[in-house]
Amino acid sequence: MKTVTTVAELRALYGEPGQAARAKVAPALTPAYRRWIEASPFLALATAGPEGLDCSPRGDDGAVVRIADEKTVLLPDWRGNNRTDSLANIVRDPRVALLFMVPGSNNTLRINGRAVVAVEPALLESFETEGRHPRSVIVVTIAEVYFQCARALIRSALWSSERLVDPKSLPSAGEMTKDASEMAFDAEAYDREWPERAAKSMW
């Protein structure tokens, strides 16, 4: 297989980025980027650690992050599976990347920066939801922020109702866990109990 092994080869293959691709990168939140992030209920969080890379979905009821200032966004860590893959990476390697999405928009927005895992009580309390608080908050210091053009989401028709997949046609969470596990696992019980478990542990 012929592969590309240098940046020079990449540049020869793709050419240089256009003016707009360079101009859209900002070192801090602009008013337009701020408005876009405030409309986003979902992001993918990419981190790196000694074991490798990780990408984790994060969502919230409303804006997925709180904007502290033009260089800082706050991401509460709500309840999950307690694997803490992203958090363990951040405490050892602070580099992070965030990809924001807004339902209905074909653009996405990216933040690259560095993060810490904060457990300041007053900060945790400020995110109270239904009487619960996150156990930590990921504080991201922005190095660069820019939007990604719409081609990927247009190609995938991600928001088109005609492209929606019936969840019943896909393997369930229980089935996937059973297939991946070398241990005995009751997939049917897991799937049956999931809705009630999720309702009790959303926040």
Secondary structure, DSSP 4 states (H G I P E B T S, - for coil): -----SHHHHHHHH----HHHHHT-BSS--HHHHHHHHT--EEEEEEEETTEEEEEEEE-SS-SSEEEETTEEEEE-----S--HHHHHHHH--EEEEEEE-TT-S-EEEEEEEEEEE--HHHHHTT-BTTB--S-EEEEEEEEEEEE-THHHHHHTTT-GGGPPPGGGS--HHHHHHHH-SS---HHHHHHHHHHHHHHS--
